[in-house]
Amino acid sequence: MFCGSSLLLSLLLPLTFTVFPGDTVSDSDSVIRKHGFSVVWNMPTSKCERVFGVSLPLQEYGIIHNAEQRFRGENISLFYERRLGLYPYINREGLSVNGGVPQNGNLDSHLALSEGQILALMRRSFSGLAVVDWEKWQPLWVRNYGTRQAYNDLSKQLVREKHPDMSEEEVTSLATAEFEKAAKSFMEETLRLGVKARPKGLWGFYGYPGCYNDRGAKESGYTGQCKPGTEALNDKLAFLWRQSTALYPSVYVHHELAGHPNTRLMVRHRVLEAFRVASQHGRDAPRLPILPYARVAFTKTLHFLNQTDLENTLGEIASLGAAGVVLWGEMWFAKSKHQCILLRNYIRTVLGVYVNILRLGVAHCSKSVCRANGRCVRRNPHSGHMIAQFNTRSEHDHDLRSKFKCVCYEGWSGEQCEENIMDVK
């Protein structure tokens, strides 16, 4: 059903992949424990049943969600800028909120308020996904362009007010240093606080690391590789990868890429960049779980992804060895009874069916290749081999082993995750 040469990508691009047999992935008491590949629902759809009487069959298909499908709960909590502390930003009217830029904000007050909110909203035993969604500005000066240019402009204005005799070059240099230092402190200390307050939670920022590979995605020569210079810039955010306990890159798809094979290339390189920074800069053990944010519909639309689009996103993510995927969507998916019915039918006929097949394939690969003690990952990340394409019958296991290797769960090692590290000790 999910086979076919048209679904396999033979484009082999030179890239060092940094996951090797014997690496460990988190096996903590969390939503990713023993799931192999966790599909987590992060959509505000509680209104469907509460208001319209339309029940979404998420549990039926193994899709993890909060009780009553609340947006923040025991399995996942997403914090927007106005929901956590005193995040400094510039609003749509151009007015500064909480100082406007991080160097003009109050970090101590921000952390004090954030701590109270975390303790109040998240129970002590919280072991789910804890995602901070701060999108108004980027912590690196050079990435604040377009609408974000306002943050650089305000930063320079603050310097000019203090140092009217400085040259423009000196103003820019000092403004850059002040902005980046303060941005680092806000992001790093917020994560540090979250991890300290709820240590079992998987803390990270939505959309990080970036890859910036959208441009030309529909063109024939598209490779999917991250924008030149991206790796060097992401390496400057090593403090973020060290402090995070999970990474949540974004793999949203524009409607123009519906059914397009280049979608898989775009998703692949975004996930691989997350693996790269996790391997080079992340916490030593266990290695950071990667759970990309995806949508059930194309960006800024209510048009659902079909089977091919799900293969190009969820299937690609799973085959690269990610811990799971987070499904996000706006409140518009629950805006009416009709829309809720459409969503329910989509889950029953397309999304749920594919998620079941994908999770079954991941579990079988883990059992056959990694003795159920690890997660499968492509031997060649660019081979295009998909976990869900393999028959779960034992006669196909040799083919599976030739195309996938293991990333062992914490406590296990060896090429097939056959060695119990705890027993050795």
ChimeraX attribute file (.defattr): number of C-alpha atoms within 10 A of each C-alpha:
attribute: neighborCount
match mode: 1-to-1
recipient: residues
	/A:1	5
	/A:2	16
	/A:3	12
	/A:4	8
	/A:5	7
	/A:6	7
	/A:7	17
	/A:8	15
	/A:9	16
	/A:10	11
	/A:11	11
	/A:12	12
	/A:13	13
	/A:14	8
	/A:15	12
	/A:16	10
	/A:17	16
	/A:18	13
	/A:19	22
	/A:20	14
	/A:21	20
	/A:22	21
	/A:23	22
	/A:24	25
	/A:25	22
	/A:26	21
	/A:27	20
	/A:28	16
	/A:29	14
	/A:30	19
	/A:31	23
	/A:32	24
	/A:33	14
	/A:34	18
	/A:35	17
	/A:36	27
	/A:37	27
	/A:38	22
	/A:39	24
	/A:40	25
	/A:41	23
	/A:42	25
	/A:43	23
	/A:44	18
	/A:45	25
	/A:46	20
	/A:47	21
	/A:48	24
	/A:49	16
	/A:50	12
	/A:51	11
	/A:52	16
	/A:53	12
	/A:54	20
	/A:55	17
	/A:56	20
	/A:57	15
	/A:58	19
	/A:59	10
	/A:60	11
	/A:61	18
	/A:62	16
	/A:63	18
	/A:64	20
	/A:65	22
	/A:66	19
	/A:67	12
	/A:68	13
	/A:69	21
	/A:70	19
	/A:71	20
	/A:72	20
	/A:73	20
	/A:74	22
	/A:75	23
	/A:76	26
	/A:77	22
	/A:78	18
	/A:79	19
	/A:80	15
	/A:81	16
	/A:82	12
	/A:83	14
	/A:84	21
	/A:85	23
	/A:86	23
	/A:87	25
	/A:88	26
	/A:89	26
	/A:90	19
	/A:91	11
	/A:92	8
	/A:93	6
	/A:94	10
	/A:95	11
	/A:96	16
	/A:97	14
	/A:98	17
	/A:99	16
	/A:100	20
	/A:101	25
	/A:102	27
	/A:103	21
	/A:104	18
	/A:105	20
	/A:106	16
	/A:107	20
	/A:108	13
	/A:109	12
	/A:110	19
	/A:111	21
	/A:112	13
	/A:113	14
	/A:114	20
	/A:115	19
	/A:116	13
	/A:117	14
	/A:118	19
	/A:119	13
	/A:120	10
	/A:121	14
	/A:122	20
	/A:123	13
	/A:124	14
	/A:125	13
	/A:126	22
	/A:127	22
	/A:128	23
	/A:129	27
	/A:130	29
	/A:131	22
	/A:132	23
	/A:133	19
	/A:134	19
	/A:135	13
	/A:136	16
	/A:137	22
	/A:138	16
	/A:139	19
	/A:140	18
	/A:141	18
	/A:142	11
	/A:143	13
	/A:144	17
	/A:145	13
	/A:146	7
	/A:147	10
	/A:148	17
	/A:149	15
	/A:150	18
	/A:151	23
	/A:152	21
	/A:153	13
	/A:154	18
	/A:155	24
	/A:156	21
	/A:157	16
	/A:158	17
	/A:159	19
	/A:160	19
	/A:161	9
	/A:162	9
	/A:163	12
	/A:164	12
	/A:165	10
	/A:166	13
	/A:167	11
	/A:168	12
	/A:169	9
	/A:170	15
	/A:171	19
	/A:172	19
	/A:173	13
	/A:174	16
	/A:175	23
	/A:176	18
	/A:177	15
	/A:178	18
	/A:179	23
	/A:180	17
	/A:181	15
	/A:182	19
	/A:183	22
	/A:184	18
	/A:185	17
	/A:186	24
	/A:187	20
	/A:188	18
	/A:189	18
	/A:190	23
	/A:191	22
	/A:192	18
	/A:193	16
	/A:194	23
	/A:195	19
	/A:196	12
	/A:197	18
	/A:198	20
	/A:199	16
	/A:200	20
	/A:201	29
	/A:202	25
	/A:203	26
	/A:204	28
	/A:205	24
	/A:206	24
	/A:207	19
	/A:208	21
	/A:209	27
	/A:210	21
	/A:211	27
	/A:212	15
	/A:213	20
	/A:214	16
	/A:215	11
	/A:216	12
	/A:217	20
	/A:218	15
	/A:219	9
	/A:220	8
	/A:221	9
	/A:222	15
	/A:223	17
	/A:224	23
	/A:225	21
	/A:226	19
	/A:227	13
	/A:228	11
	/A:229	9
	/A:230	16
	/A:231	16
	/A:232	9
	/A:233	15
	/A:234	20
	/A:235	16
	/A:236	12
	/A:237	18
	/A:238	16
	/A:239	15
	/A:240	25
	/A:241	27
	/A:242	18
	/A:243	20
	/A:244	24
	/A:245	28
	/A:246	29
	/A:247	29
	/A:248	28
	/A:249	26
	/A:250	22
	/A:251	25
	/A:252	21
	/A:253	23
	/A:254	15
	/A:255	16
	/A:256	12
	/A:257	15
	/A:258	19
	/A:259	17
	/A:260	15
	/A:261	19
	/A:262	22
	/A:263	25
	/A:264	26
	/A:265	23
	/A:266	25
	/A:267	26
	/A:268	23
	/A:269	22
	/A:270	25
	/A:271	26
	/A:272	25
	/A:273	22
	/A:274	26
	/A:275	25
	/A:276	20
	/A:277	23
	/A:278	26
	/A:279	18
	/A:280	14
	/A:281	19
	/A:282	24
	/A:283	16
	/A:284	12
	/A:285	11
	/A:286	17
	/A:287	21
	/A:288	28
	/A:289	25
	/A:290	24
	/A:291	28
	/A:292	28
	/A:293	22
	/A:294	25
	/A:295	26
	/A:296	25
	/A:297	22
	/A:298	20
	/A:299	16
	/A:300	13
	/A:301	14
	/A:302	17
	/A:303	12
	/A:304	20
	/A:305	22
	/A:306	17
	/A:307	17
	/A:308	16
	/A:309	22
	/A:310	23
	/A:311	25
	/A:312	27
	/A:313	26
	/A:314	27
	/A:315	25
	/A:316	24
	/A:317	29
	/A:318	28
	/A:319	25
	/A:320	26
	/A:321	28
	/A:322	27
	/A:323	24
	/A:324	23
	/A:325	25
	/A:326	24
	/A:327	21
	/A:328	17
	/A:329	22
	/A:330	15
	/A:331	12
	/A:332	14
	/A:333	22
	/A:334	24
	/A:335	14
	/A:336	14
	/A:337	17
	/A:338	14
	/A:339	16
	/A:340	23
	/A:341	19
	/A:342	16
	/A:343	23
	/A:344	19
	/A:345	15
	/A:346	18
	/A:347	20
	/A:348	17
	/A:349	11
	/A:350	15
	/A:351	22
	/A:352	21
	/A:353	14
	/A:354	23
	/A:355	23
	/A:356	16
	/A:357	17
	/A:358	23
	/A:359	23
	/A:360	17
	/A:361	24
	/A:362	27
	/A:363	22
	/A:364	25
	/A:365	29
	/A:366	25
	/A:367	17
	/A:368	19
	/A:369	23
	/A:370	28
	/A:371	16
	/A:372	21
	/A:373	25
	/A:374	33
	/A:375	34
	/A:376	35
	/A:377	27
	/A:378	24
	/A:379	20
	/A:380	17
	/A:381	23
	/A:382	19
	/A:383	15
	/A:384	22
	/A:385	24
	/A:386	28
	/A:387	30
	/A:388	26
	/A:389	19
	/A:390	18
	/A:391	17
	/A:392	18
	/A:393	8
	/A:394	11
	/A:395	9
	/A:396	12
	/A:397	17
	/A:398	11
	/A:399	12
	/A:400	24
	/A:401	18
	/A:402	11
	/A:403	18
	/A:404	25
	/A:405	27
	/A:406	31
	/A:407	28
	/A:408	30
	/A:409	25
	/A:410	22
	/A:411	18
	/A:412	23
	/A:413	22
	/A:414	16
	/A:415	17
	/A:416	25
	/A:417	28
	/A:418	16
	/A:419	16
	/A:420	14
	/A:421	13
	/A:422	9
	/A:423	8
	/A:424	6
	/A:425	5
